[in-house]
């Protein structure tokens, strides 16, 4: 083979080797640059995401604090309202208790009146039923409460057996006077005579 051809062939081989080397170097450089760029982008994105998340978290925390403070104020106001509402209830209880005490005192007074106005018991032998007026009812009640002698005397008076003496006694008690003595002496004598007749007479 001529020397010129050998030189050309060698040159071609050298050029091809140079091209391969240049291409490989270019690929490596491009790949390395791409990796660096990707890493940088990732870092930037991560940093931005962290900043956004932190800012959002801070805003959320601030809002939560405001909400908590508002809730505390509402709770305090509710407690005050409840306390104020309870006070009138206590006053009502006191008033009710006072009324009950006053009402409890009344039966005692009523009991006293009942005791004072206690009517005589109806005898077991009383078996007659009849209509009476209010005045007659009072007479019956007085008769039942009287002693045996007073009952007898009352019957005599009601029958009119001593009507004249009673009339004279009433006239004497009205303030009349006579030559025999004072009005008091006349009344005393008349009462003694009448009682003697009522209780001892026939």
Residue pairs with C-beta under 8 A, 6 or more apart in sequence:
119 141
119 145
120 141
120 144
120 145
121 144
122 144
123 144
132 140
142 154
143 151
143 154
146 154
149 199
152 198
152 199
153 195
153 198
153 199
156 162
156 198
156 201
157 163
157 166
157 198
162 194
162 197
162 198
165 190
165 193
165 194
165 197
166 194
168 190
169 187
169 190
169 191
169 194
172 183
172 186
172 187
172 190
173 187
175 183
176 183
176 186
177 183
177 186
178 186
180 186
